[in-house]
Amino acid sequence: MSSWSTSLTQVIERLQTLAAFAMESGAEAILLTCTAFGRLVDDVKGAVTCPVVSVLEIMVAEAMELQGTIGVLGSHPGTLATAERMLHEQASLDARRIEVVTQLCPGAFDAMQRDDWAAHNRIVLEHLRTLENSVDVIVAPQPSIERAIQECRQADMKIPVVTSPRLSILRLEETLNSTT
């Protein structure tokens, strides 16, 4: 077994354990907020009886409702690669052709890790402005990106920008209401 598959197995086991602890503590649903874990929802679901959803799958579902070229804005290359792959996979399942343009915000992730939110937000907004000139809608699946986007007023944006925190909470609320 390769070290990648070993570490993936360990990540899945850890997420399953954490989800089980959350459910035992009274959680009625589990939301995976890190986009790195977006593809692991099905693996985590087996460990709990409550609904499990991820920010990334919510963003993909939302993007599939939109028309035109989809821009994906992120501060980590893994987020962009996973989001783009999931968008194309879903489009294939829906027998739909889509165009996806990804925009990495180099340095933003490092700034966030240093707790330098001013630099993070400046970098994100710079790349947001660049991306909005080449797409019809922007999807920002990382919760940290919304922090920067909040500095822009929606009226200042040329195109719609869909961010994950608000949409995730709404979807989580729908999930909880459908199970009660």
N, CA and C atoms as an extended XYZ file, in Angstrom:
540
Properties=species:S:1:pos:R:3:atomname:S:1:resname:S:1:resid:I:1 pbc="F F F"
N         0.847       -1.169        0.000 N   MET     1
C         0.000        0.000        0.000 CA  MET     1
C         0.899        1.241        0.000 C   MET     1
N         0.607        2.211       -0.836 N   SER     2
C         1.426        3.419       -0.914 CA  SER     2
C         1.201        4.287        0.315 C   SER     2
N         2.153        5.210        0.553 N   SER     3
C         2.002        6.099        1.709 CA  SER     3
C         0.796        7.013        1.537 C   SER     3
N         0.454        7.366        0.266 N   TRP     4
C        -0.719        8.202        0.017 CA  TRP     4
C        -1.986        7.482        0.453 C   TRP     4
N        -2.135        6.212        0.057 N   SER     5
C        -3.357        5.497        0.422 CA  SER     5
C        -3.383        5.204        1.921 C   SER     5
N        -2.212        5.003        2.538 N   THR     6
C        -2.163        4.814        3.982 CA  THR     6
C        -2.624        6.074        4.687 C   THR     6
N        -2.117        7.227        4.266 N   SER     7
C        -2.511        8.473        4.926 CA  SER     7
C        -3.988        8.784        4.645 C   SER     7
N        -4.485        8.470        3.460 N   LEU     8
C        -5.897        8.685        3.162 CA  LEU     8
C        -6.762        7.807        4.068 C   LEU     8
N        -6.361        6.576        4.249 N   THR     9
C        -7.079        5.680        5.144 CA  THR     9
C        -7.099        6.239        6.556 C   THR     9
N        -5.974        6.787        7.000 N   GLN    10
C        -5.905        7.378        8.341 CA  GLN    10
C        -6.797        8.610        8.448 C   GLN    10
N        -6.832        9.432        7.418 N   VAL    11
C        -7.687       10.618        7.424 CA  VAL    11
C        -9.151       10.197        7.503 C   VAL    11
N        -9.532        9.222        6.708 N   ILE    12
C       -10.922        8.738        6.724 CA  ILE    12
C       -11.279        8.192        8.105 C   ILE    12
N       -10.384        7.389        8.675 N   GLU    13
C       -10.642        6.841       10.009 CA  GLU    13
C       -10.776        7.955       11.043 C   GLU    13
N        -9.940        8.975       10.948 N   ARG    14
C       -10.006       10.100       11.890 CA  ARG    14
C       -11.330       10.849       11.729 C   ARG    14
N       -11.720       11.103       10.480 N   LEU    15
C       -12.988       11.805       10.243 CA  LEU    15
C       -14.175       10.982       10.726 C   LEU    15
N       -14.125        9.674       10.526 N   GLN    16
C       -15.199        8.817       11.013 CA  GLN    16
C       -15.296        8.868       12.538 C   GLN    16
N       -14.144        8.850       13.187 N   THR    17
C       -14.108        8.923       14.652 CA  THR    17
C       -14.663       10.260       15.141 C   THR    17
N       -14.235       11.348       14.519 N   LEU    18
C       -14.712       12.670       14.910 CA  LEU    18
C       -16.216       12.815       14.657 C   LEU    18
N       -16.671       12.291       13.535 N   ALA    19
C       -18.106       12.356       13.240 CA  ALA    19
C       -18.904       11.549       14.262 C   ALA    19
N       -18.400       10.384       14.622 N   ALA    20
C       -19.086        9.559       15.630 CA  ALA    20
C       -19.120       10.277       16.976 C   ALA    20
N       -18.005       10.909       17.355 N   PHE    21
C       -17.993       11.682       18.607 CA  PHE    21
C       -18.997       12.824       18.545 C   PHE    21
N       -19.058       13.507       17.425 N   ALA    22
C       -19.996       14.627       17.282 CA  ALA    22
C       -21.434       14.137       17.426 C   ALA    22
N       -21.736       13.035       16.767 N   MET    23
C       -23.094       12.505       16.848 CA  MET    23
C       -23.412       12.052       18.276 C   MET    23
N       -22.469       11.383       18.929 N   GLU    24
C       -22.668       10.962       20.317 CA  GLU    24
C       -22.866       12.166       21.236 C   GLU    24
N       -22.328       13.299       20.853 N   SER    25
C       -22.458       14.524       21.655 CA  SER    25
C       -23.731       15.294       21.340 C   SER    25
N       -24.534       14.769       20.425 N   GLY    26
C       -25.820       15.384       20.129 CA  GLY    26
C       -25.948       16.028       18.768 C   GLY    26
N       -24.913       15.965       17.936 N   ALA    27
C       -25.010       16.551       16.595 CA  ALA    27
C       -26.104       15.850       15.804 C   ALA    27
N       -26.896       16.641       15.106 N   GLU    28
C       -27.961       16.092       14.274 CA  GLU    28
C       -27.537       15.986       12.822 C   GLU    28
N       -26.415       16.622       12.483 N   ALA    29
C       -25.839       16.558       11.141 CA  ALA    29
C       -24.365       16.924       11.262 C   ALA    29
N       -23.592       16.492       10.284 N   ILE    30
C       -22.154       16.771       10.245 CA  ILE    30
C       -21.873       17.562        8.975 C   ILE    30
N       -21.177       18.691        9.126 N   LEU    31
C       -20.757       19.501        7.985 CA  LEU    31
C       -19.233       19.488        7.921 C   LEU    31
N       -18.689       18.925        6.852 N   LEU    32
C       -17.238       18.940        6.638 CA  LEU    32
C       -16.892       20.272        5.988 C   LEU    32
N       -16.241       21.153        6.739 N   THR    33
C       -15.993       22.501        6.238 CA  THR    33
C       -14.697       22.635        5.465 C   THR    33
N       -13.764       21.733        5.650 N   CYS    34
C       -12.503       21.819        4.906 CA  CYS    34
C       -12.709       21.230        3.511 C   CYS    34
N       -12.385       22.016        2.504 N   THR    35
C       -12.596       21.553        1.134 CA  THR    35
C       -11.740       20.338        0.800 C   THR    35
N       -10.676       20.130        1.544 N   ALA    36
C        -9.829       18.957        1.307 CA  ALA    36
C       -10.579       17.656        1.576 C   ALA    36
N       -11.615       17.721        2.408 N   PHE    37
C       -12.358       16.518        2.766 CA  PHE    37
C       -13.653       16.360        1.975 C   PHE    37
N       -13.892       17.233        1.027 N   GLY    38
C       -15.141       17.237        0.277 CA  GLY    38
C       -15.490       15.934       -0.401 C   GLY    38
N       -14.487       15.233       -0.867 N   ARG    39
C       -14.733       13.978       -1.577 CA  ARG    39
C       -14.898       12.790       -0.633 C   ARG    39
N       -14.763       13.015        0.660 N   LEU    40
C       -14.779       11.906        1.617 CA  LEU    40
C       -16.114       11.734        2.339 C   LEU    40
N       -17.117       12.477        1.915 N   VAL    41
C       -18.429       12.414        2.579 CA  VAL    41
C       -18.948       10.986        2.637 C   VAL    41
N       -18.914       10.270        1.526 N   ASP    42
C       -19.450        8.910        1.514 CA  ASP    42
C       -18.695        8.002        2.476 C   ASP    42
N       -17.390        8.250        2.614 N   ASP    43
C       -16.599        7.441        3.550 CA  ASP    43
C       -16.976        7.734        5.001 C   ASP    43
N       -17.306        8.975        5.299 N   VAL    44
C       -17.652        9.374        6.665 CA  VAL    44
C       -19.071        8.950        7.010 C   VAL    44
N       -19.972        8.977        6.046 N   LYS    45
C       -21.381        8.637        6.291 CA  LYS    45
C       -21.548        7.269        6.934 C   LYS    45
N       -20.679        6.335        6.584 N   GLY    46
C       -20.806        4.986        7.119 CA  GLY    46
C       -20.601        4.887        8.617 C   GLY    46
N       -19.996        5.915        9.222 N   ALA    47
C       -19.697        5.865       10.650 CA  ALA    47
C       -20.789        6.463       11.522 C   ALA    47
N       -21.778        7.114       10.895 N   VAL    48
C       -22.815        7.801       11.667 CA  VAL    48
C       -24.186        7.565       11.032 C   VAL    48
N       -25.218        7.842       11.810 N   THR    49
C       -26.578        7.705       11.278 CA  THR    49
C       -27.198        9.052       10.935 C   THR    49
N       -26.515       10.138       11.256 N   CYS    50
C       -27.040       11.460       10.908 CA  CYS    50
C       -26.492       11.879        9.534 C   CYS    50
N       -27.111       12.864        8.904 N   PRO    51
C       -26.639       13.317        7.591 CA  PRO    51
C       -25.222       13.904        7.665 C   PRO    51
N       -24.445       13.664        6.611 N   VAL    52
C       -23.102       14.232        6.475 CA  VAL    52
C       -23.057       14.960        5.140 C   VAL    52
N       -22.686       16.230        5.177 N   VAL    53
C       -22.553       17.027        3.962 CA  VAL    53
C       -21.214       17.760        4.007 C   VAL    53
N       -20.748       18.187        2.837 N   SER    54
C       -19.493       18.925        2.796 CA  SER    54
C       -19.682       20.243        2.061 C   SER    54
N       -18.876       21.196        2.461 N   VAL    55
C       -18.880       22.501        1.814 CA  VAL    55
C       -18.663       22.339        0.309 C   VAL    55
N       -17.731       21.494       -0.063 N   LEU    56
C       -17.399       21.355       -1.481 CA  LEU    56
C       -18.547       20.750       -2.284 C   LEU    56
N       -19.214       19.731       -1.760 N   GLU    57
C       -20.328       19.159       -2.519 CA  GLU    57
C       -21.484       20.145       -2.614 C   GLU    57
N       -21.667       20.967       -1.591 N   ILE    58
C       -22.705       22.005       -1.633 CA  ILE    58
C       -22.378       23.019       -2.723 C   ILE    58
N       -21.118       23.410       -2.812 N   MET    59
C       -20.709       24.387       -3.817 CA  MET    59
C       -20.840       23.815       -5.230 C   MET    59
N       -20.514       22.559       -5.391 N   VAL    60
C       -20.668       21.919       -6.709 CA  VAL    60
C       -22.136       21.883       -7.102 C   VAL    60
N       -22.998       21.512       -6.180 N   ALA    61
C       -24.440       21.477       -6.470 CA  ALA    61
C       -24.937       22.863       -6.862 C   ALA    61
N       -24.489       23.881       -6.152 N   GLU    62
C       -24.901       25.251       -6.473 CA  GLU    62
C       -24.379       25.673       -7.839 C   GLU    62
N       -23.137       25.364       -8.119 N   ALA    63
C       -22.537       25.734       -9.404 CA  ALA    63
C       -23.271       25.080      -10.567 C   ALA    63
N       -23.775       23.873      -10.370 N   MET    64
C       -24.473       23.170      -11.442 CA  MET    64
C       -25.802       23.842      -11.769 C   MET    64
N       -26.297       24.676      -10.867 N   GLU    65
C       -27.533       25.419      -11.108 CA  GLU    65
C       -27.289       26.699      -11.908 C   GLU    65
N       -26.045       27.083      -12.047 N   LEU    66
C       -25.694       28.345      -12.688 CA  LEU    66
C       -25.369       28.140      -14.154 C   LEU    66
N       -25.434       29.201      -14.903 N   GLN    67
C       -25.176       29.140      -16.343 CA  GLN    67
C       -23.878       29.879      -16.662 C   GLN    67
N       -23.251       29.464      -17.740 N   GLY    68
C       -22.059       30.151      -18.211 CA  GLY    68
C       -20.783       29.542      -17.661 C   GLY    68
N       -19.698       30.245      -17.874 N   THR    69
C       -18.390       29.797      -17.426 CA  THR    69
C       -18.284       29.980      -15.916 C   THR    69
N       -17.860       28.905      -15.253 N   ILE    70
C       -17.762       28.902      -13.796 CA  ILE    70
C       -16.313       29.159      -13.408 C   ILE    70
N       -16.099       30.192      -12.622 N   GLY    71
C       -14.780       30.456      -12.064 CA  GLY    71
C       -14.706       29.892      -10.660 C   GLY    71
N       -13.595       29.260      -10.338 N   VAL    72
C       -13.383       28.756       -8.981 CA  VAL    72
C       -12.190       29.506       -8.419 C   VAL    72
N       -12.407       30.173       -7.300 N   LEU    73
C       -11.381       30.977       -6.653 CA  LEU    73
C       -10.938       30.274       -5.382 C   LEU    73
N        -9.630       30.103       -5.210 N   GLY    74
C        -9.140       29.437       -4.007 CA  GLY    74
C        -7.719       29.817       -3.676 C   GLY    74
N        -7.364       29.569       -2.425 N   SER    75
C        -6.022       29.900       -1.964 CA  SER    75
C        -5.127       28.675       -1.849 C   SER    75
N        -5.674       27.499       -2.134 N   HIS    76
C        -4.881       26.271       -2.053 CA  HIS    76
C        -5.060       25.472       -3.342 C   HIS    76
N        -3.972       25.031       -3.949 N   PRO    77
C        -4.082       24.288       -5.216 CA  PRO    77
C        -4.944       23.031       -5.114 C   PRO    77
N        -4.904       22.373       -3.963 N   GLY    78
C        -5.713       21.171       -3.780 CA  GLY    78
C        -7.202       21.453       -3.858 C   GLY    78
N        -7.605       22.583       -3.325 N   THR    79
C        -9.013       22.980       -3.392 CA  THR    79
C        -9.436       23.162       -4.836 C   THR    79
N        -8.613       23.862       -5.592 N   LEU    80
C        -8.954       24.130       -6.992 CA  LEU    80
C        -9.031       22.839       -7.796 C   LEU    80
N        -8.054       21.961       -7.617 N   ALA    81
C        -8.036       20.707       -8.369 CA  ALA    81
C        -9.246       19.845       -8.019 C   ALA    81
N        -9.542       19.732       -6.729 N   THR    82
C       -10.677       18.907       -6.301 CA  THR    82
C       -11.995       19.514       -6.769 C   THR    82
N       -12.137       20.825       -6.615 N   ALA    83
C       -13.380       21.480       -7.039 CA  ALA    83
C       -13.589       21.322       -8.540 C   ALA    83
N       -12.546       21.541       -9.315 N   GLU    84
C       -12.679       21.408      -10.766 CA  GLU    84
C       -13.039       19.977      -11.156 C   GLU    84
N       -12.378       19.008      -10.545 N   ARG    85
C       -12.665       17.596      -10.838 CA  ARG    85
C       -14.104       17.257      -10.464 C   ARG    85
N       -14.566       17.699       -9.295 N   MET    86
C       -15.938       17.407       -8.874 CA  MET    86
C       -16.964       18.093       -9.764 C   MET    86
N       -16.672       19.306      -10.209 N   LEU    87
C       -17.579       19.999      -11.132 CA  LEU    87
C       -17.715       19.230      -12.438 C   LEU    87
N       -16.586       18.785      -12.986 N   HIS    88
C       -16.640       18.037      -14.250 CA  HIS    88
C       -17.314       16.673      -14.080 C   HIS    88
N       -17.071       16.027      -12.952 N   GLU    89
C       -17.728       14.741      -12.691 CA  GLU    89
C       -19.241       14.916      -12.606 C   GLU    89
N       -19.669       15.954      -11.892 N   GLN    90
C       -21.112       16.194      -11.770 CA  GLN    90
C       -21.710       16.583      -13.116 C   GLN    90
N       -21.006       17.389      -13.878 N   ALA    91
C       -21.490       17.773      -15.208 CA  ALA    91
C       -21.647       16.537      -16.084 C   ALA    91
N       -20.702       15.622      -15.986 N   SER    92
C       -20.789       14.383      -16.760 CA  SER    92
C       -22.011       13.569      -16.342 C   SER    92
N       -22.247       13.470      -15.037 N   LEU    93
C       -23.430       12.754      -14.546 CA  LEU    93
C       -24.722       13.406      -15.019 C   LEU    93
N       -24.694       14.735      -15.137 N   ASP    94
C       -25.866       15.488      -15.581 CA  ASP    94
C       -25.941       15.609      -17.100 C   ASP    94
N       -24.989       14.969      -17.800 N   ALA    95
C       -24.902       15.064      -19.268 CA  ALA    95
C       -24.880       16.529      -19.707 C   ALA    95
N       -24.053       17.293      -19.026 N   ARG    96
C       -23.950       18.726      -19.284 CA  ARG    96
C       -22.490       19.083      -19.547 C   ARG    96
N       -22.304       19.972      -20.478 N   ARG    97
C       -20.951       20.444      -20.766 CA  ARG    97
C       -20.762       21.762      -20.027 C   ARG    97
N       -19.655       21.860      -19.295 N   ILE    98
C       -19.376       23.099      -18.579 CA  ILE    98
C       -17.943       23.548      -18.874 C   ILE    98
N       -17.721       24.811      -18.651 N   GLU    99
C       -16.364       25.353      -18.728 CA  GLU    99
C       -16.017       25.883      -17.342 C   GLU    99
N       -14.858       25.470      -16.849 N   VAL   100
C       -14.406       25.875      -15.527 CA  VAL   100
C       -13.056       26.560      -15.669 C   VAL   100
N       -12.937       27.711      -15.035 N   VAL   101
C       -11.670       28.438      -14.983 CA  VAL   101
C       -11.286       28.549      -13.517 C   VAL   101
N       -10.095       28.064      -13.170 N   THR   102
C        -9.659       28.161      -11.777 CA  THR   102
C        -8.685       29.317      -11.618 C   THR   102
N        -8.732       29.916      -10.438 N   GLN   103
C        -7.831       31.039      -10.131 CA  GLN   103
C        -7.245       30.825       -8.737 C   GLN   103
N        -5.964       30.502       -8.712 N   LEU   104
C        -5.247       30.369       -7.451 CA  LEU   104
C        -4.859       31.762       -6.962 C   LEU   104
N        -4.917       31.953       -5.681 N   CYS   105
C        -4.493       33.209       -5.046 CA  CYS   105
C        -3.173       32.937       -4.330 C   CYS   105
N        -2.059       32.937       -5.079 N   PRO   106
C        -0.766       32.577       -4.470 CA  PRO   106
C        -0.422       33.494       -3.297 C   PRO   106
N        -0.033       32.869       -2.209 N   GLY   107
C         0.356       33.607       -1.019 CA  GLY   107
C        -0.765       33.809       -0.022 C   GLY   107
N        -2.013       33.680       -0.454 N   ALA   108
C        -3.142       33.914        0.455 CA  ALA   108
C        -3.206       32.843        1.541 C   ALA   108
N        -2.988       31.596        1.176 N   PHE   109
C        -3.052       30.512        2.161 CA  PHE   109
C        -1.959       30.689        3.209 C   PHE   109
N        -0.749       31.026        2.759 N   ASP   110
C         0.356       31.253        3.696 CA  ASP   110
C         0.044       32.437        4.612 C   ASP   110
N        -0.522       33.496        4.058 N   ALA   111
C        -0.883       34.668        4.868 CA  ALA   111
C        -1.917       34.278        5.930 C   ALA   111
N        -2.882       33.462        5.552 N   MET   112
C        -3.896       33.010        6.497 CA  MET   112
C        -3.240       32.210        7.626 C   MET   112
N        -2.307       31.334        7.274 N   GLN   113
C        -1.640       30.532        8.298 CA  GLN   113
C        -0.814       31.394        9.253 C   GLN   113
N        -0.346       32.542        8.774 N   ARG   114
C         0.395       33.489        9.632 CA  ARG   114
C        -0.555       34.399       10.397 C   ARG   114
N        -1.863       34.228       10.172 N   ASP   115
C        -2.891       35.084       10.768 CA  ASP   115
C        -2.783       36.523       10.264 C   ASP   115
N        -2.295       36.665        9.029 N   ASP   116
C        -2.187       37.982        8.392 CA  ASP   116
C        -3.375       38.136        7.446 C   ASP   116
N        -4.530       38.444        8.034 N   TRP   117
C        -5.757       38.508        7.251 CA  TRP   117
C        -5.777       39.689        6.297 C   TRP   117
N        -5.076       40.748        6.611 N   ALA   118
C        -5.023       41.894        5.697 CA  ALA   118
C        -4.343       41.482        4.392 C   ALA   118
N        -3.221       40.787        4.493 N   ALA   119
C        -2.528       40.310        3.282 CA  ALA   119
C        -3.371       39.271        2.557 C   ALA   119
N        -3.950       38.338        3.299 N   HIS   120
C        -4.813       37.312        2.705 CA  HIS   120
C        -5.916       37.964        1.886 C   HIS   120
N        -6.630       38.895        2.497 N   ASN   121
C        -7.768       39.526        1.835 CA  ASN   121
C        -7.338       40.344        0.625 C   ASN   121
N        -6.221       41.037        0.733 N   ARG   122
C        -5.721       41.823       -0.395 CA  ARG   122
C        -5.404       40.915       -1.586 C   ARG   122
N        -4.736       39.795       -1.312 N   ILE   123
C        -4.381       38.849       -2.376 CA  ILE   123
C        -5.640       38.260       -3.013 C   ILE   123
N        -6.577       37.844       -2.191 N   VAL   124
C        -7.821       37.248       -2.703 CA  VAL   124
C        -8.581       38.250       -3.563 C   VAL   124
N        -8.735       39.468       -3.078 N   LEU   125
C        -9.498       40.473       -3.827 CA  LEU   125
C        -8.827       40.808       -5.157 C   LEU   125
N        -7.516       40.846       -5.179 N   GLU   126
C        -6.788       41.094       -6.428 CA  GLU   126
C        -7.108       40.011       -7.463 C   GLU   126
N        -7.103       38.756       -7.029 N   HIS   127
C        -7.373       37.643       -7.947 CA  HIS   127
C        -8.858       37.516       -8.272 C   HIS   127
N        -9.703       37.913       -7.337 N   LEU   128
C       -11.142       37.950       -7.602 CA  LEU   128
C       -11.429       38.910       -8.751 C   LEU   128
N       -10.831       40.076       -8.709 N   ARG   129
C       -11.031       41.085       -9.765 CA  ARG   129
C       -10.530       40.582      -11.115 C   ARG   129
N        -9.446       39.859      -11.119 N   THR   130
C        -8.925       39.293      -12.364 CA  THR   130
C        -9.877       38.226      -12.910 C   THR   130
N       -10.321       37.337      -12.032 N   LEU   131
C       -11.183       36.236      -12.449 CA  LEU   131
C       -12.539       36.723      -12.937 C   LEU   131
N       -13.086       37.758      -12.317 N   GLU   132
C       -14.428       38.196      -12.688 CA  GLU   132
C       -14.489       38.726      -14.121 C   GLU   132
N       -13.354       39.029      -14.706 N   ASN   133
C       -13.326       39.509      -16.090 CA  ASN   133
C       -13.346       38.380      -17.115 C   ASN   133
N       -13.224       37.120      -16.655 N   SER   134
C       -13.155       36.027      -17.619 CA  SER   134
C       -14.201       34.933      -17.405 C   SER   134
N       -15.115       35.123      -16.444 N   VAL   135
C       -16.126       34.106      -16.165 CA  VAL   135
C       -17.491       34.766      -15.968 C   VAL   135
N       -18.533       33.935      -15.878 N   ASP   136
C       -19.890       34.441      -15.673 CA  ASP   136
C       -20.342       34.380      -14.226 C   ASP   136
N       -19.705       33.524      -13.436 N   VAL   137
C       -20.013       33.381      -12.021 CA  VAL   137
C       -18.750       32.880      -11.328 C   VAL   137
N       -18.582       33.274      -10.088 N   ILE   138
C       -17.433       32.804       -9.307 CA  ILE   138
C       -17.946       31.991       -8.130 C   ILE   138
N       -17.344       30.835       -7.951 N   VAL   139
C       -17.625       29.969       -6.820 CA  VAL   139
C       -16.376       29.984       -5.937 C   VAL   139
N       -16.562       30.296       -4.668 N   ALA   140
C       -15.459       30.325       -3.707 CA  ALA   140
C       -15.747       29.304       -2.609 C   ALA   140
N       -15.261       28.059       -2.768 N   PRO   141
C       -15.631       27.011       -1.828 CA  PRO   141
C       -14.951       27.088       -0.467 C   PRO   141
N       -13.825       27.779       -0.351 N   GLN   142
C       -13.125       27.830        0.937 CA  GLN   142
C       -13.762       28.884        1.850 C   GLN   142
N       -14.152       28.495        3.047 N   PRO   143
C       -14.740       29.473        3.959 CA  PRO   143
C       -13.850       30.694        4.203 C   PRO   143
N       -12.543       30.504        4.199 N   SER   144
C       -11.632       31.628        4.445 CA  SER   144
C       -11.720       32.697        3.356 C   SER   144
N       -12.099       32.304        2.160 N   ILE   145
C       -12.183       33.260        1.047 CA  ILE   145
C       -13.334       34.245        1.260 C   ILE   145
N       -14.426       33.784        1.896 N   GLU   146
C       -15.557       34.691        2.102 CA  GLU   146
C       -15.159       35.892        2.940 C   GLU   146
N       -14.257       35.689        3.835 N   ARG   147
C       -13.796       36.792        4.689 CA  ARG   147
C       -13.281       37.952        3.837 C   ARG   147
N       -12.557       37.646        2.788 N   ALA   148
C       -12.051       38.690        1.890 CA  ALA   148
C       -13.172       39.262        1.037 C   ALA   148
N       -14.019       38.395        0.539 N   ILE   149
C       -15.089       38.829       -0.359 CA  ILE   149
C       -16.070       39.745        0.359 C   ILE   149
N       -16.214       39.578        1.666 N   GLN   150
C       -17.112       40.445        2.429 CA  GLN   150
C       -16.661       41.901        2.371 C   GLN   150
N       -15.384       42.120        2.056 N   GLU   151
C       -14.900       43.493        1.926 CA  GLU   151
C       -15.466       44.176        0.679 C   GLU   151
N       -15.929       43.376       -0.276 N   CYS   152
C       -16.568       43.922       -1.484 CA  CYS   152
C       -18.066       43.953       -1.251 C   CYS   152
N       -18.681       44.955       -1.682 N   ARG   153
C       -20.138       44.949       -1.665 CA  ARG   153
C       -20.595       44.237       -2.930 C   ARG   153
N       -21.640       43.437       -2.835 N   GLN   154
C       -22.138       42.706       -4.011 CA  GLN   154
C       -22.435       43.663       -5.151 C   GLN   154
N       -22.859       44.876       -4.838 N   ALA   155
C       -23.153       45.861       -5.885 CA  ALA   155
C       -21.900       46.247       -6.662 C   ALA   155
N       -20.735       46.090       -6.044 N   ASP   156
C       -19.474       46.407       -6.713 CA  ASP   156
C       -19.008       45.285       -7.637 C   ASP   156
N       -19.623       44.126       -7.515 N   MET   157
C       -19.214       42.968       -8.312 CA  MET   157
C       -19.907       43.009       -9.670 C   MET   157
N       -19.164       42.613      -10.685 N   LYS   158
C       -19.709       42.576      -12.046 CA  LYS   158
C       -20.551       41.320      -12.278 C   LYS   158
N       -20.275       40.281      -11.496 N   ILE   159
C       -20.940       38.982      -11.680 CA  ILE   159
C       -21.298       38.403      -10.309 C   ILE   159
N       -22.161       37.383      -10.267 N   PRO   160
C       -22.480       36.747       -8.989 CA  PRO   160
C       -21.260       36.019       -8.404 C   PRO   160
N       -21.116       36.084       -7.096 N   VAL   161
C       -20.073       35.358       -6.378 CA  VAL   161
C       -20.764       34.514       -5.324 C   VAL   161
N       -20.575       33.214       -5.409 N   VAL   162
C       -21.195       32.274       -4.483 CA  VAL   162
C       -20.127       31.807       -3.504 C   VAL   162
N       -20.374       32.056       -2.214 N   THR   163
C       -19.417       31.645       -1.192 CA  THR   163
C       -20.005       30.526       -0.343 C   THR   163
N       -19.135       29.789        0.301 N   SER   164
C       -19.586       28.580        0.976 CA  SER   164
C       -20.228       28.752        2.344 C   SER   164
N       -19.774       29.635        3.227 N   PRO   165
C       -20.359       29.619        4.571 CA  PRO   165
C       -21.868       29.837        4.618 C   PRO   165
N       -22.358       30.876        4.007 N   ARG   166
C       -23.807       31.135        4.054 CA  ARG   166
C       -24.595       30.023        3.358 C   ARG   166
N       -24.135       29.638        2.185 N   LEU   167
C       -24.810       28.591        1.436 CA  LEU   167
C       -24.784       27.264        2.209 C   LEU   167
N       -23.670       26.973        2.862 N   SER   168
C       -23.561       25.732        3.635 CA  SER   168
C       -24.533       25.716        4.799 C   SER   168
N       -24.669       26.830        5.470 N   ILE   169
C       -25.606       26.898        6.599 CA  ILE   169
C       -27.040       26.717        6.110 C   ILE   169
N       -27.366       27.351        4.990 N   LEU   170
C       -28.715       27.178        4.426 CA  LEU   170
C       -28.960       25.724        4.047 C   LEU   170
N       -27.983       25.083        3.402 N   ARG   171
C       -28.139       23.680        3.000 CA  ARG   171
C       -28.213       22.776        4.219 C   ARG   171
N       -27.428       23.073        5.238 N   LEU   172
C       -27.462       22.290        6.467 CA  LEU   172
C       -28.836       22.414        7.131 C   LEU   172
N       -29.388       23.619        7.130 N   GLU   173
C       -30.722       23.842        7.678 CA  GLU   173
C       -31.763       23.027        6.895 C   GLU   173
N       -31.668       23.037        5.560 N   GLU   174
C       -32.585       22.241        4.734 CA  GLU   174
C       -32.448       20.762        5.069 C   GLU   174
N       -31.206       20.306        5.235 N   THR   175
C       -30.947       18.897        5.556 CA  THR   175
C       -31.582       18.534        6.894 C   THR   175
N       -31.391       19.387        7.885 N   LEU   176
C       -31.967       19.123        9.197 CA  LEU   176
C       -33.494       19.147        9.163 C   LEU   176
N       -34.072       20.088        8.442 N   ASN   177
C       -35.518       20.170        8.351 CA  ASN   177
C       -36.126       18.983        7.611 C   ASN   177
N       -35.378       18.434        6.671 N   SER   178
C       -35.911       17.287        5.913 CA  SER   178
C       -35.833       15.990        6.703 C   SER   178
N       -35.024       15.964        7.758 N   THR   179
C       -34.895       14.740        8.549 CA  THR   179
C       -35.793       14.745        9.777 C   THR   179
N       -36.447       15.881       10.031 N   THR   180
C       -37.302       15.940       11.233 CA  THR   180
C       -38.760       15.732       10.899 C   THR   180
